[in-house]
Amino acid sequence: MRGASAAILLASLVAAAAWAEEPRQILEKPSIVIGVRIDTPPFSWQDANGGYLGFLVNLCFEAAARAEYPIARTVAVDAARRREILRGEGEPVDVLCDPTTMTIGRIADLRERTELEFSPIIFVANGSYVERTEDTAGRLTAVDAANCVPQQTGERTEPAPEPVWLAAGFVLGTTGEQVVRDAIRARALELGPGEAVCPVEMPTHWAAAKAFCAGDLHYYFGDQDILRSVLAMTALEQSDCPTTPDALPLSYEPYALALSNRLPGFRQDFVMALYELLHHDPAEGRFARSFEGRAMSPFLRTLFRINRLPRGVRDRDDS
């Protein structure tokens, strides 16, 4: 009997140990890669020490922690790398922490080309532009304007042999390019006699802001919040950077995070974590911390209220 009892006890201990290990195994989750945009303050940027900052950065890292996915590494993402990620090229990421405008075209592209899918909309912005007021700012030479196609010129009383090209900068791979072209078609820009607009692709927002401040761009197109922040930060280094009044909103820009479907259940876990974060720490407070001194638009305030889901209770089957 002692031998039998010892065998039963040993079997029980083994079973108990196996049971105790099971929850730990269930909670273990694979590590993820987060791609972080480095030039879009106040949403996401990299400081001089290599640290990541911004409204979306805080949200991305807090959601990963709440969903209990360890971060294997972070990848610095510029405009060119983001375009590759959205095309399914190069090393994949599980979270693209970037103010990406969700469009119907991009939704279709992600489905066809990548393992990425958009999160719910988490921010709404407006595409806009700033303008240099000097007549000579951003005027292109004949060589620089060789690839410009006449699309709009200001009214003039007599024909001009060649238009005066004004450079309109936008960052590659962004909806800024479409905003520029829509503004040209809609004649939304006030042009002088013989003036025409030439869209110019820039590699980063830092480069675009420096070019604008230096007078190499007449217009700088982008999302309103990014324009304000990038130009303010650039002005600290280039004291002669002019300040211009905000232009009227030109476009609606709904931001979402691109999340990977590579890991089963990851996207669902991450979205759940986002909603839980926005319930416990409402986005209004997050906005105030990242957009100091700025007022929210009525549309953004409404979105934040929509995304703050009620806690509710879970429907459990106790039978």
Summary of the structure (lengths in Angstrom):
residues: 319
radius of gyration: 25.6
end to end distance: 39.7
largest distance: 114.4
contacts: 964
relative contact order: 0.16
helix: 39%
strand: 23%
